Amino acid sequence: MLEKDIENIIANYPDEIFPNEGFALISQQYVLRGRRFDILFKDKLNRTVIIEVKRGVLSREASGQIAEYYGLLKSENSESNIELVLCANIIPNERRIFLEAIGISCKEIPENRINEIAKKYNIKLSNNITAANVSLDSKQKWHSSKYVNNGIKSINSLYEYIKLPEGKEIIATIIKVFESSGKYKGDVENKVFNSYRLMRIHDNELIYDFAFIVNRHDLLFYIRKPAESYLSEQGKLPVIKSTFALEKPNRKAEITIRIKTLDDANNLCNLILQ
């Protein structure tokens, strides 16, 4: 799922997200005062409503940018009735408080809600890969019902389970960075309640490279054997080992890294994907 998918669903089916606002679409990717905004609506009170969309966890940087843009809009259009709504999959409470204090409305839209709307209107989201159109290598021939998330266990289960400070943001960052690279497809593992796997897309196959286990107060990131091999060939593995304090390997003797902060997550993603 891309940010554009979320934008298109909000633009075309606003009542699914904002059922009481009477939004009528004016434009997408609308340029106002030199700034491009994702969606422009008129609401039932004839107010201009600008929607900004962010996939994953709303970051500090994005919060600051949006606040600055809103300040510019208001300073240049002090008499205009312009409202700004920020939509993201996850909005940390401190950022919601900051944005709403300066007049920006916040709307959290979980990924599973976007998936529900897409399914309802038969919309194909970007980067969807299923067992029906991908062959798996001989070591990963899961039954298709095991490969496709059955809906019982979802990404929200991980967010609800972890108690680590920045835990939700860490999880969302890892998933977003890997999947937005275009090289990886991820999903919640059905075998383990609090596990998420990251599979490399290669020659129409999915190669199981990484996984992470969410414990209540930390996150363990596993480098599977296929990834260990290619990271070693690229000279990245020694750097990773020297950068992070490694945990005791699991029963499969896989490299295990404990991630405690968002900086840890960003550093690891950069080392693997750079």
C-alpha positions in Angstrom: 0.0 0.0 0.0 1.3 3.4 -1.0 0.4 6.9 0.3 -1.2 7.4 -3.1 -3.6 4.5 -2.4 -4.7 6.1 0.8 -5.1 9.5 -0.9 -7.2 8.0 -3.8 -9.5 6.2 -1.4 -10.1 9.3 0.7 -10.6 11.4 -2.4 -13.1 9.0 -4.1 -14.9 7.7 -1.0 -14.7 10.5 1.6 -17.9 9.4 3.3 -16.2 6.1 4.3 -13.7 8.1 6.4 -15.6 11.3 7.1 -19.3 10.2 7.2 -20.8 13.4 8.6 -18.8 16.2 6.8 -20.5 16.2 3.3 -17.2 16.4 1.5 -17.3 17.2 -2.2 -14.0 16.7 -4.1 -12.5 19.8 -5.8 -9.1 18.5 -6.7 -6.2 16.2 -5.9 -2.6 17.4 -5.8 -3.9 21.0 -5.7 -1.3 23.7 -5.7 -2.0 26.6 -3.4 0.6 29.4 -2.7 3.3 27.3 -4.2 2.6 24.3 -2.0 1.1 21.1 -3.4 -1.6 19.6 -1.2 -3.0 16.1 -1.5 -6.7 16.6 -1.6 -9.0 19.7 -1.7 -12.7 19.4 -0.6 -15.6 21.6 0.0 -17.7 20.5 3.1 -21.4 20.9 3.8 -20.7 24.3 5.4 -19.0 25.5 2.2 -15.6 25.6 3.9 -12.4 24.7 2.0 -10.9 21.6 3.6 -7.4 20.5 2.7 -6.4 16.9 3.4 -2.8 15.9 3.9 -2.0 12.2 3.8 0.9 10.4 5.5 1.4 6.6 5.4 2.5 4.8 8.5 3.4 6.7 11.7 3.3 10.5 11.6 6.9 11.6 12.1 8.2 14.6 14.0 9.5 16.0 10.8 6.2 15.7 9.0 4.4 17.3 12.0 6.6 20.3 11.8 6.3 20.7 8.0 2.5 20.5 8.2 2.4 23.1 11.0 4.6 25.4 9.0 2.4 25.0 5.9 -0.7 25.7 7.9 0.9 28.8 9.4 1.7 30.1 5.9 -1.8 29.4 4.7 -3.4 31.2 7.6 -1.0 34.2 7.4 -1.7 34.6 3.7 -5.4 33.9 3.9 -6.4 35.3 7.2 -10.0 36.0 6.1 -10.5 32.7 4.2 -12.3 29.8 5.7 -9.6 27.2 5.2 -9.3 24.1 7.3 -6.5 21.5 7.3 -6.9 17.8 8.2 -4.0 15.5 8.7 -4.6 11.8 8.0 -2.1 9.1 8.9 -2.2 5.4 9.8 -0.9 6.2 13.3 -0.7 9.6 15.0 1.3 9.6 18.2 -0.6 11.3 20.9 1.9 14.1 21.6 1.9 15.0 17.9 -1.9 15.0 17.8 -2.0 17.4 20.8 0.6 19.7 19.1 -1.3 19.8 15.8 -4.8 20.2 17.2 -3.5 23.0 19.5 -2.7 25.1 16.5 -6.0 24.3 14.7 -5.1 21.3 12.5 -7.5 18.4 12.8 -6.1 14.8 13.0 -7.6 11.7 11.6 -6.1 8.3 12.3 -6.9 5.7 9.6 -5.5 2.2 10.3 -4.2 0.2 7.3 -6.8 -2.4 7.9 -9.6 0.2 7.4 -8.0 1.2 4.1 -7.9 -2.5 3.1 -11.6 -2.9 4.1 -12.6 0.0 1.9 -10.5 -1.3 -1.0 -12.1 -4.7 -0.7 -15.6 -3.2 -0.5 -15.1 -1.3 -3.8 -12.9 -3.9 -5.5 -9.9 -1.5 -5.6 -6.5 -3.0 -6.2 -3.8 -1.5 -3.9 -0.3 -1.0 -5.0 2.4 -3.6 -4.6 0.0 -6.4 -3.8 1.6 -9.8 -4.1 -0.3 -13.0 -3.2 0.4 -16.7 -3.3 -1.7 -16.9 -6.4 0.9 -15.0 -8.5 4.2 -15.6 -6.8 6.1 -18.9 -6.7 8.1 -19.6 -3.5 11.4 -21.4 -3.3 11.6 -25.0 -2.1 12.2 -24.1 1.5 9.3 -21.7 1.7 6.4 -23.6 0.1 3.7 -22.5 2.5 0.1 -23.4 1.7 -1.6 -20.3 0.2 -3.9 -20.0 3.2 -0.9 -19.6 5.4 0.8 -17.2 3.2 -2.1 -14.7 2.8 -2.9 -13.0 6.1 -6.2 -14.6 7.3 -7.3 -11.5 9.0 -7.3 -13.0 12.5 -3.9 -11.6 13.3 -3.1 -8.2 12.0 -0.5 -5.5 12.2 -2.7 -3.8 14.9 -2.0 -6.8 17.1 1.6 -5.9 17.1 0.9 -2.2 17.9 -1.4 -3.1 20.7 1.1 -5.6 22.2 4.3 -3.6 22.4 4.9 -1.3 25.4 8.3 -0.1 24.3 8.6 3.8 24.1 8.3 4.6 20.4 7.3 1.0 19.9 4.5 1.6 17.4 6.8 4.0 15.4 9.6 1.5 15.4 7.4 -1.2 14.0 5.8 1.1 11.3 9.2 2.5 10.4 10.8 -0.9 9.7 7.8 -2.0 7.6 7.6 1.2 5.7 11.3 1.4 4.9 11.5 -2.2 3.7 8.3 -2.1 1.7 8.8 1.3 0.2 12.1 0.2 -1.2 10.1 -2.0 -3.6 12.3 -4.9 -2.8 10.3 -6.5 0.0 6.9 -7.7 0.8 5.9 -8.2 4.5 3.0 -9.7 6.5 2.1 -10.9 9.9 3.1 -14.5 10.4 0.2 -16.8 11.2 2.4 -19.3 13.0 3.5 -16.8 15.7 1.0 -14.2 17.1 3.5 -11.4 17.5 5.9 -12.0 14.6 6.3 -10.1 11.3 8.2 -11.4 8.3 10.0 -9.5 5.5 10.4 -11.4 2.2 12.6 -10.2 -0.7 11.1 -10.1 -4.1 13.5 -11.7 -6.5 12.8 -13.2 -10.0 9.1 -13.7 -9.2 9.9 -15.5 -5.9 9.7 -14.4 -2.3 12.8 -15.1 -0.3 12.4 -15.1 3.5 15.2 -12.8 4.6 14.1 -11.2 7.9 11.6 -11.3 10.7 11.0 -9.5 13.9 9.3 -10.7 17.1 7.5 -8.1 19.2 7.9 -8.6 23.0 6.2 -6.3 25.4 9.2 -4.1 26.0 11.5 -4.7 23.1 11.7 -6.0 19.5 14.0 -8.8 18.3 15.0 -8.6 14.7 16.2 -11.9 13.0 18.5 -12.1 10.0 17.5 -15.3 8.3 20.1 -17.5 6.5 19.3 -16.3 2.9 19.8 -12.7 4.1 22.9 -13.5 6.1 24.5 -15.0 2.9 23.8 -12.0 0.6 24.7 -9.4 3.3 28.0 -11.2 3.8 28.6 -11.2 0.0 28.0 -7.4 -0.1 30.3 -6.8 2.9 27.4 -5.4 5.0 27.3 -8.2 7.6 30.5 -7.2 9.5 29.3 -3.6 9.7 26.0 -4.7 11.1 27.7 -7.0 13.6 30.0 -4.3 14.8 27.2 -1.7 15.0 24.8 -3.6 17.1 25.2 -5.7 20.3 24.0 -9.1 19.1 21.8 -11.3 21.2 22.3 -15.0 21.7 21.4 -16.7 18.3 18.0 -18.5 18.3 17.6 -22.3 17.8 18.2 -21.9 14.0 21.5 -20.1 14.8 20.2 -16.9 13.2 21.7 -13.5 13.9 19.5 -11.7 16.4 19.4 -8.0 17.1 17.5 -6.3 19.9 16.0 -3.0 18.8 15.2 -0.5 21.6 14.9 2.9 19.9 13.8 4.4 16.7 17.4 5.3 15.9 18.3 1.6 16.2 15.6 0.8 13.7 16.6 3.5 11.2 20.3 2.6 11.5 19.6 -1.1 10.8 17.3 -0.4 7.9 19.9 1.9 6.3 22.7 -0.6 6.8 20.7 -3.4 5.1 19.1 -1.4 2.3 21.6 1.3 1.4 
